[in-house]
Amino acid sequence: MYFDSKIAEFQVEVNDRNEALQRLTKKLGAKDFITEDFYEHIIEREEKFPTGLPVHAIGVAIPHTDSEYVKKSQIAFMSLKEPVTFFEMGTNDKPVKVSMIFMLALKEAHEQLEMLQKLISMIQEQDTMEKLYHCQTKTEFIQIIHHVGLA
C-alpha cells in the first residue's frame, strides 16, 4: 500500500539535502499524493525536528510533515551516490551523513507513528540496509521491503 506507486530512485547524485527532498516531493506531487505546499512544510519540519539517523555505516533520514499536506498515503525512497548532510533526530547540531531517504507522505496521523516504528526497526537490521543501499531496480526494492513486512 505505502509503496504502491514504486516511487524509488537509486544511487542518485544531488548537491544537498534540499535538492534530494525536492526531487522526492516532485515524484509524489506528479502522482497527486500531496498538496502543493508539501515541500515547504517538509523543509520547515526538518529544520525544527531533524530526521537523520546514524545507523551503521549508512545514514538514513525519514523526512515527513503533517497529514494535512497529504492527499493519499505513500512513501518515496531514494538512495544517494554520495551522502548529504541532515541533522540527527532529536538534535539540531549533530550532522549525519545520509545515504538513504524514506520520505513519508501519510494521510492519517496514526499511520506516521506505526510507519516510523516499522522503519526504525528495519533500519536497525544492517543486512537489510546494505541490500536496500545496493539495490538497483524497483522490483528488487519492493522485494526487500516486502520481505521485512513494509509492503
Beta strands, then each sheet from edge to edge (+ up, - down):
strand 1: 8-12
strand 2: 52-55
strand 3: 58-61
strand 4: 74-87
strand 5: 95-105
sheet 1: 1+ 4+ 5- 3- 2+
end
